[in-house]
Amino acid sequence: QAFKPFCGMASTADMDAAIGAEPRYLQRHSQDSTVAWKAFSLKDHMEPGRVVKGRVTTHVFGRSGHPKILRYDARQLCRYTALGTLFSHGTVFTIDVTALANVLHMLALMLVVVAIPLCVNLHDLSHLQSLDLKPLQELQSQINQFVPFVLAYFLALSLHRWWQLRVTAIGKLFDAFAKVCILVSCELSDKKWLNLRDQVAKYGIASFELLAQAARDKEDMQILLDMDVLSPSEVEAVKKRTYMWQRPMMMWAWIMRITVKSLDHNQSPSPVASQIIQHCLKAREGMSMMNAYLETQLPFAYVHLITFLVNLQNSCFAILSGLTVAVNISEQNVAAAIQQSISCLLVAFIYHALLQITYMILDPFGDEVLDFPIEAYIAHAARMVDAAFEAQQSCPVVAEDGTVKRPREENKRKKQESSWKRKVSTQLASMSSRQSVAPINMAPISSNPMAFGDEETLSAMMSTPTSSSPTAI
């Protein structure tokens, strides 16, 4: 179904703009108006967006305007310490308020537990000193031995899934794109294939955009027209696929078809086409793995049990802390009461923060600060592909005898030699005509400009008056 509305190659204007002509503006006609936009160029997609570098983290702002962490400096983090960067973008204090809200809930629970025994024994607080907290302390100790182990494994599993999404899912897709482009640029390096190379780059970038839209479940086909990676008829063909995960698959089907057909027309060796097919299939595997990770979550009962254990641990510790604070107040031990309250807040926050990180990285394709900066990844891929395309212009040529030649440098040198020959011949002919001498059988002019010295010396020699005798000339 994807091949029925297939539109083929780019326009002639794209080819002219790519080979060095002045950037021309094409006209897109619609029912209401005519919109001008610049012809496609990979260099327009090599910028990741607005990059802002802070003390510790470097953020990139995409088209959505949301900041995402591009990288961070671990040395600066150790230098400014974690306390000095508590409220930087990307920390557990700023990415979400869930952990802080749960800490406030635990604080409220602790205060309620403190208030109840104090109100009951308000007439005689000394009764609280005989309160036996040992059974509750043993329960808390048992829970505290089990919950950290389970939560740590859950966090490690979530981080592993996050890394696999980056490396074996979208990473495999970007690798396949770069490998296909470098094979196409080396095998189909002539100018007549420029259209084909640009079209492969267009479909590759379009596949990344469509994949991100499928992961976020947000459709925005206008951006593909604005980026000039798809034509209006191609966008209409993509829209017919209502299941969004089908759309990036169409792009790779088109890439495989046009590259294999072009290699057949070029009579290229069959192993090249075979490698391109393999890379396209690996891109499909990456998209399939990405869909599997996002659509097949960890078992709900397992995640619910982990969340329940964390809530149970924090609740038990809040109750124990409340009773301990009540006993400390009855003993007028204010320092111990403050210490127990701070311990309750810190322990509750740490457990909830770890749980918060796990759900923040389960789906890293949104607009949160910890999500993948997809546009920065696309810009990196565009740079690599542009390097592969541009490298063919200055690549040396290997002759049949095994020698390596550089046709561009040789052509440039021959043009310089021709220019010098014409200049010297013109000057000598002019001098001969002015002095009205008989024709002289002159030796061939050397093609090396240095045979006459540098250009200034030669010009001075040409302009200096000479004797009228042929011998002097």
PyMOL commands that set and color helices and strands:
alter all, ss='L'
color gray80, all
select helices_A, chain A and resi 12-18+42-45+74-84+98-120+125-130+134-187+191-216+222-226+232-239+246-265+270-295+300-330+334-360+374-391+407-435+449-452+455-463
alter helices_A, ss='H'
color red, helices_A
select strands_A, chain A and resi 25-29+34-38+50-53+57-61+67-72+397-398+404-405
alter strands_A, ss='S'
color yellow, strands_A
deselect
rebuild
show_as cartoon
